[in-house]
Amino acid sequence: MTIAQFETMGLWLGLSVLYIFIVLAINDVLKKSQAPRFGRFFVWLVLFLSPLVFVIKTVVQYFLE
């Protein structure tokens, strides 16, 4: 395994763990605030689209190289 591969795996693992903590924190805040269903939908939509953009960017960079 090269250093670049190790750094890439560490980046993905670190971002995944951070994202899980963010999801848990936002879920807790939404439950305690009793936010309306429509507002919760948009919070989760934005929350799940953000890592999708990161994955798409990585895939596009892979195919362009």
C-alpha positions in Angstrom: 0.0 0.0 0.0 1.4 3.4 -1.0 1.2 6.5 1.1 -1.3 8.0 -1.3 -3.6 5.0 -0.9 -3.3 5.1 2.9 -4.1 8.9 2.9 -7.1 8.3 0.7 -8.5 5.6 2.9 -7.8 7.7 6.0 -9.7 10.6 4.5 -12.7 8.5 3.6 -12.8 6.8 7.0 -12.4 10.1 8.8 -15.1 11.8 6.8 -17.4 8.9 7.3 -17.0 8.9 11.1 -17.4 12.7 11.2 -20.6 12.5 9.0 -22.1 9.8 11.3 -21.6 12.1 14.3 -23.2 15.0 12.4 -26.2 12.9 11.5 -26.6 11.8 15.2 -26.4 15.4 16.4 -28.9 16.7 13.9 -31.3 13.9 14.6 -31.2 14.7 18.3 -31.8 18.4 17.7 -34.7 17.7 15.3 -36.3 15.4 17.9 -35.9 17.8 20.8 -37.1 20.9 18.8 -40.2 19.1 17.4 -39.6 20.5 14.0 -42.4 20.2 11.4 -42.2 17.2 9.0 -41.7 19.5 6.0 -38.6 21.2 7.6 -37.1 17.9 8.7 -37.4 16.6 5.1 -35.3 19.5 3.8 -32.8 19.1 6.6 -32.3 15.4 5.7 -32.3 16.1 2.0 -29.4 18.6 2.3 -27.6 16.4 4.8 -27.6 13.4 2.4 -27.0 15.3 -0.8 -23.7 16.8 0.5 -21.7 13.6 0.7 -23.3 12.5 -2.6 -21.6 15.4 -4.3 -18.3 14.4 -2.7 -18.6 10.9 -4.1 -19.7 12.2 -7.5 -16.7 14.5 -7.6 -14.3 11.6 -6.8 -15.9 9.4 -9.5 -15.7 12.1 -12.1 -12.0 12.8 -11.3 -11.3 9.0 -11.6 -12.8 8.8 -15.0 -11.1 12.0 -16.3 -7.6 10.8 -15.4 
